[in-house]
Amino acid sequence: MLKEEMKKLQYDDEIIEQCYLAIYKHSCYDMPETLEGIIVKDADKIDFIGIGRWKQCIKEQNKCNSILELLPNLRSELLQLECSRKIYDIEVSKLIKYLHDIIFDVK
């Protein structure tokens, strides 16, 4: 879909291919072929601990099973870049505070 849409917008073939490689193979256990792909993959995984995602799960009374399954190994096994791990540490501390406040009804 990306390639088709970028061709319609008349992007250069080289740019289209670079963008494609950046999003290709960003699922959990695939290894991207470019640094940009690794960045996209890490960002996608960090999004699992984002407060917005948890708010949506709670609002929809979804148990967030897919998130909970990834959490134990997310930082150590799935994130490739050290800067991604640092961002994870910041974001997970925000998530812990958010969940704490919900559990203990902190206003």
C-alpha positions as CSV (number, residue, x, y, z in Angstrom):
1,M,0.0,0.0,0.0
2,L,2.8,2.4,0.9
3,K,4.5,1.9,-2.5
4,E,1.3,2.4,-4.4
5,E,0.4,5.6,-2.5
6,M,3.8,7.1,-2.8
7,K,3.9,6.4,-6.6
8,K,0.5,8.2,-6.9
9,L,2.1,11.1,-5.1
10,Q,5.0,10.9,-7.6
11,Y,7.8,10.2,-5.1
12,D,11.2,9.1,-6.4
13,D,11.6,5.3,-6.6
14,E,14.6,5.4,-4.3
15,I,12.7,7.3,-1.6
16,I,9.8,4.8,-1.9
17,E,12.1,1.9,-1.5
18,Q,13.8,3.5,1.6
19,C,10.4,4.2,3.2
20,Y,9.3,0.6,2.4
21,L,12.4,-0.9,4.0
22,A,11.8,1.3,7.1
23,I,8.4,-0.3,7.8
24,Y,9.0,-3.7,6.4
25,K,9.7,-6.4,9.0
26,H,8.8,-4.4,12.1
27,S,6.7,-7.1,13.8
28,C,8.0,-8.6,17.0
29,Y,10.3,-11.3,15.8
30,D,11.4,-10.0,12.4
31,M,14.7,-8.2,12.0
32,P,14.5,-5.0,9.8
33,E,17.2,-4.6,7.1
34,T,17.9,-0.9,7.8
35,L,18.6,1.4,10.8
36,E,15.4,3.2,9.9
37,G,13.6,-0.1,10.1
38,I,15.1,-0.8,13.5
39,I,14.0,2.6,14.7
40,V,10.4,2.0,13.5
41,K,10.3,-1.4,15.0
42,D,11.6,-0.1,18.4
43,A,9.1,2.8,18.3
44,D,6.3,0.4,17.5
45,K,7.2,-1.8,20.5
46,I,7.6,1.2,22.9
47,D,4.0,2.2,21.9
48,F,2.9,-1.0,23.7
49,I,3.6,0.7,27.1
50,G,2.2,4.0,26.1
51,I,-0.5,5.5,28.4
52,G,-2.7,6.1,25.4
53,R,-2.8,2.4,24.6
54,W,-3.6,1.5,28.2
55,K,-6.3,4.1,28.5
56,Q,-7.9,2.6,25.4
57,C,-7.7,-0.9,26.8
58,I,-9.2,0.2,30.1
59,K,-12.0,2.2,28.4
60,E,-12.9,-0.7,26.2
61,Q,-12.5,-3.1,29.1
62,N,-9.9,-5.0,27.0
63,K,-7.5,-7.0,29.1
64,C,-4.5,-6.0,27.0
65,N,-3.3,-9.6,26.8
66,S,-1.0,-8.9,23.9
67,I,0.7,-6.1,25.8
68,L,1.1,-8.1,28.9
69,E,2.6,-11.0,27.0
70,L,5.3,-8.7,25.6
71,L,6.2,-6.7,28.7
72,P,8.5,-9.2,30.4
73,N,10.8,-9.4,27.4
74,L,10.2,-6.1,25.7
75,R,13.1,-4.2,27.0
76,S,15.8,-6.9,27.1
77,E,14.9,-8.9,24.0
78,L,12.9,-6.9,21.5
79,L,14.4,-3.4,21.7
80,Q,17.5,-3.2,19.6
81,L,18.8,0.3,20.3
82,E,20.2,1.6,23.6
83,C,18.3,4.9,23.1
84,S,15.1,2.9,22.7
85,R,15.8,1.2,26.0
86,K,16.3,4.6,27.7
87,I,13.0,5.8,26.2
88,Y,11.3,2.6,27.4
89,D,12.6,3.2,31.0
90,I,11.1,6.7,31.0
91,E,7.8,5.6,29.5
92,V,7.4,2.5,31.7
93,S,7.9,4.7,34.8
94,K,5.1,6.9,33.5
95,L,2.9,3.9,33.0
96,I,3.6,2.6,36.5
97,K,2.6,5.9,37.9
98,Y,-0.6,6.0,35.7
99,L,-1.6,2.5,36.8
100,H,-0.8,3.3,40.4
101,D,-3.0,6.3,40.3
102,I,-5.9,4.3,38.8
103,I,-5.6,1.5,41.3
104,F,-5.5,3.8,44.3
105,D,-7.9,6.3,42.8
106,V,-5.4,9.2,43.1
107,K,-6.9,12.4,41.8
